[in-house]
Amino acid sequence: MQKWWLCFAVMVAPAAHALKAGDLIVQGGWFYIAPQESSEPLNTKLAPSLAGSALGIDPHFSSPGTSLSVSDSNTPALTLSYFLTDHFVVKLEGGVPAEFDLSGQGVVRPTGPAGALVNVDLGASQNNPLASVRQWSPAILGQYYFRNPGDKIRPYLGLGVTYTWFDNIEPDKDFEQSLNQNFGSVLALATDSNPNTHVSAEAESDIAPIFNAGLSLELDERWSLSLSVSYLALKTTSQITISSNDGTQLAKSNSKLDLNPIVSSFLISYRWGDD
């Protein structure tokens, strides 16, 4: 028991060199991103056609039971913090953009008798993941460090904002083939368009608040560790479009997706500042 108390006393004892006003902190490490997603059923808009009208196909329809989900991701992190005072900090966060897989559930099926013939199973194993995507989320936060400069352990709370956008959205080849065969070729025939079709995907950008809490552990006069967890109230609308090679848009499906990721970080910090 005495040894345990001695180790604890050494850990929390004031350090000779503190995180204090004027210090610049560079941090490198890792982000683990775990989306807590939920999504609305896919809504689809078809190009109008006489054949579709004759078959009773509504050009606008929803597909109940369909949903989208997003995988977890790991990515290297790089951050920069500046101590405005002994307690208030401005922090910039960046790093390598995270990559995710997008998966689906349920069947996209138009209305009318044609729905039995023209449909795509988003949950089919051969169609998943539906697509891969890269996410950019630079962020700025204001943080408040508790306790006093010189304390080896300092908890902190933060509030910030991120601007998130997506690129390198690549539909899975099997999913793309399924869409072109089951939807694209039929819609191209119905609209008298080029029979060769292709699939594209995109996701809307978003500005989202960040709620952050963490702990800083000073190792020596320059180095420290930081552990934190953040919640991002992030949402997007994903879109999948089938087009004829002559440029005609044949179908567009979209779904609102609340990502709301929890981001855990482990960072090694280096301090620049007066001793």
C-alpha positions in Angstrom: 0.0 0.0 0.0 2.8 2.4 0.8 4.5 1.7 -2.5 1.2 2.4 -4.4 0.8 5.8 -2.6 4.4 6.7 -3.3 4.0 6.0 -7.1 0.8 8.1 -7.1 2.4 11.0 -5.3 5.3 11.0 -7.8 2.9 11.0 -10.7 0.8 13.9 -9.6 3.5 16.0 -8.0 4.2 19.3 -9.7 6.7 19.1 -12.6 9.6 21.5 -12.9 8.5 22.4 -16.4 4.8 23.1 -17.0 2.3 23.4 -19.8 1.7 27.1 -19.5 0.9 30.4 -21.3 3.0 30.8 -24.5 3.8 27.1 -25.0 3.4 25.6 -28.5 2.5 21.9 -28.5 3.0 19.6 -31.5 1.2 16.3 -31.3 1.4 13.1 -33.4 -0.4 9.9 -32.9 -3.6 8.0 -33.8 -7.3 8.6 -34.3 -9.8 5.7 -34.0 -13.1 6.8 -35.6 -16.2 4.8 -34.7 -19.4 6.2 -36.5 -22.6 5.8 -34.5 -24.6 6.0 -37.7 -28.3 5.9 -38.5 -29.9 6.5 -41.9 -33.2 7.1 -43.6 -34.5 4.7 -46.4 -33.3 5.5 -49.8 -35.4 7.8 -52.0 -35.1 7.3 -55.8 -35.9 9.5 -58.7 -36.2 7.9 -62.2 -36.0 9.6 -65.6 -39.6 9.9 -66.9 -40.6 7.4 -69.7 -43.7 6.3 -71.5 -42.8 2.7 -70.7 -42.5 3.4 -67.0 -45.9 5.2 -66.9 -47.5 2.2 -68.7 -46.1 -0.2 -66.2 -47.3 1.9 -63.3 -43.8 2.9 -62.1 -43.8 6.0 -60.0 -40.8 8.2 -61.0 -40.3 9.1 -57.4 -40.3 6.3 -54.8 -38.9 5.3 -51.4 -37.6 1.9 -50.5 -38.7 1.0 -46.9 -36.2 -1.2 -45.1 -33.2 0.1 -46.8 -30.4 1.7 -44.9 -26.7 2.5 -45.0 -23.9 1.9 -42.5 -20.3 3.0 -42.3 -17.2 1.1 -41.1 -14.8 2.1 -38.3 -11.5 3.6 -39.3 -8.0 4.2 -38.0 -5.7 7.0 -39.2 -2.6 8.9 -38.2 -3.2 12.2 -36.5 -1.3 15.5 -36.4 -2.3 18.5 -34.1 -1.0 21.8 -33.1 -1.9 23.6 -29.8 -1.1 27.0 -28.4 -1.6 28.0 -24.7 -3.1 31.4 -24.7 -3.0 31.4 -20.9 -2.1 28.7 -18.3 -5.6 27.2 -18.9 -7.0 28.3 -22.3 -5.8 26.6 -25.4 -6.4 26.9 -29.1 -6.0 23.6 -31.0 -5.8 22.7 -34.7 -6.4 19.1 -35.7 -5.5 17.3 -38.9 -3.7 14.2 -40.1 -4.1 11.6 -42.9 -7.7 11.5 -44.2 -9.6 8.5 -42.9 -11.0 5.9 -45.3 -14.3 4.1 -44.8 -16.4 1.4 -46.4 -20.1 2.1 -47.0 -22.5 -1.0 -46.6 -26.2 -1.4 -47.3 -29.3 -3.3 -46.2 -32.6 -3.8 -47.9 -33.9 -3.9 -51.5 -34.3 -0.9 -53.8 -37.5 -1.7 -55.7 -39.7 0.6 -57.8 -43.5 0.6 -57.5 -45.8 -1.4 -59.7 -45.4 -4.9 -61.2 -42.0 -4.0 -62.6 -40.7 -4.0 -59.0 -40.5 -7.8 -59.0 -38.1 -7.7 -62.0 -36.2 -4.4 -61.6 -34.6 -4.3 -58.1 -31.2 -4.3 -56.4 -30.5 -6.0 -53.0 -28.2 -3.6 -51.1 -27.6 -6.2 -48.4 -26.4 -9.0 -50.8 -22.9 -10.1 -49.8 -21.6 -9.7 -53.4 -22.6 -6.1 -53.4 -20.9 -5.1 -50.1 -19.2 -2.9 -49.3 -21.2 -0.7 -51.7 -18.5 1.9 -51.9 -15.3 3.2 -50.3 -14.8 6.8 -49.4 -12.2 9.2 -48.0 -13.1 11.8 -45.4 -11.3 15.1 -44.7 -12.1 16.7 -41.3 -9.8 19.5 -40.3 -10.9 21.0 -37.0 -10.3 23.9 -34.6 -11.0 23.6 -30.9 -10.9 25.8 -27.8 -9.8 23.8 -24.7 -9.7 24.4 -21.0 -7.0 22.7 -19.0 -7.9 22.1 -15.3 -5.5 22.1 -12.4 -2.3 24.2 -12.3 0.7 24.6 -14.6 3.3 22.1 -13.4 0.9 19.4 -12.4 1.8 16.2 -14.2 -1.8 15.2 -14.8 -4.2 17.8 -16.3 -7.7 16.9 -17.5 -9.3 19.2 -20.1 -12.5 19.9 -21.9 -12.9 21.3 -25.4 -15.5 22.6 -27.8 -14.8 23.1 -31.5 -16.0 22.8 -35.1 -15.0 20.8 -38.1 -15.6 21.2 -41.8 -15.9 17.8 -43.4 -15.9 16.8 -47.0 -15.6 13.5 -48.9 -13.7 12.4 -52.0 -12.3 9.3 -53.7 -15.8 7.8 -53.6 -15.5 4.5 -55.5 -18.5 2.2 -56.0 -17.7 -1.5 -55.6 -17.3 -3.2 -59.0 -19.9 -5.9 -58.2 -22.4 -3.4 -56.9 -21.8 -1.2 -60.0 -22.4 -4.2 -62.3 -25.6 -5.1 -60.4 -26.9 -1.6 -60.8 -26.1 -1.3 -64.5 -27.7 -4.7 -65.2 -30.8 -4.5 -63.1 -31.5 -0.8 -63.4 -29.3 0.9 -65.9 -30.0 -1.2 -69.0 -33.7 -1.3 -68.4 -34.0 2.4 -67.8 -31.8 3.2 -70.8 -34.1 1.0 -73.0 -37.2 2.7 -71.5 -35.9 6.2 -72.2 -34.3 5.4 -75.6 -30.9 6.3 -74.3 -27.5 4.8 -74.9 -27.6 1.3 -73.6 -24.2 1.6 -71.9 -24.5 3.0 -68.4 -22.2 3.9 -65.5 -22.5 4.6 -61.8 -21.2 7.5 -59.8 -21.5 8.4 -56.1 -21.0 11.5 -54.0 -21.6 12.8 -50.4 -22.4 16.3 -49.2 -20.0 18.2 -47.0 -21.0 19.4 -43.5 -20.0 21.8 -40.7 -20.3 20.0 -37.4 -19.7 20.8 -33.7 -17.1 18.9 -31.7 -17.3 18.0 -28.0 -14.0 16.9 -26.5 -12.6 15.6 -23.2 -9.2 14.3 -22.4 -6.2 13.9 -20.1 -2.6 15.2 -20.4 0.2 13.3 -18.7 3.6 15.1 -18.6 6.6 12.8 -19.0 9.5 15.2 -18.7 10.3 18.9 -19.5 9.4 18.5 -23.2 7.4 15.4 -23.7 3.9 14.4 -22.7 1.0 12.0 -23.6 -2.5 13.0 -24.3 -5.6 10.7 -24.3 -8.9 12.1 -25.4 -12.4 11.2 -26.8 -14.5 13.5 -29.0 -18.0 13.4 -30.3 -18.8 15.0 -33.7 -22.5 15.7 -34.6 -21.8 15.0 -38.3 -24.3 14.3 -41.0 -24.3 13.9 -44.7 -26.5 13.0 -47.7 -25.1 10.2 -49.9 -26.2 10.0 -53.5 -25.8 7.2 -56.1 -26.5 8.1 -59.7 -27.0 5.9 -62.8 -26.3 7.6 -66.1 -26.3 6.6 -69.7 -23.0 7.1 -71.5 -24.8 9.8 -73.7 -25.1 11.9 -70.5 -28.8 11.1 -69.7 -29.4 10.8 -65.9 -31.5 7.6 -65.5 -31.8 7.3 -61.8 -30.6 9.0 -58.6 -31.0 7.5 -55.1 -30.1 9.5 -51.9 -30.2 8.8 -48.2 -29.7 11.1 -45.2 -27.0 9.7 -43.0 -26.2 10.7 -39.4 -22.6 9.7 -38.9 -22.1 11.1 -35.3 -18.6 9.5 -34.9 -16.9 9.0 -31.6 -13.2 9.7 -32.1 -10.6 8.3 -29.6 -7.1 9.7 -29.8 -3.7 8.7 -28.5 -1.1 11.5 -29.0 2.5 12.0 -28.1 3.3 15.7 -27.5 6.4 17.9 -27.8 6.5 21.3 -26.1 8.2 24.5 -27.4 8.4 27.2 -24.8 10.4 28.8 -22.1 11.4 26.5 -19.3 
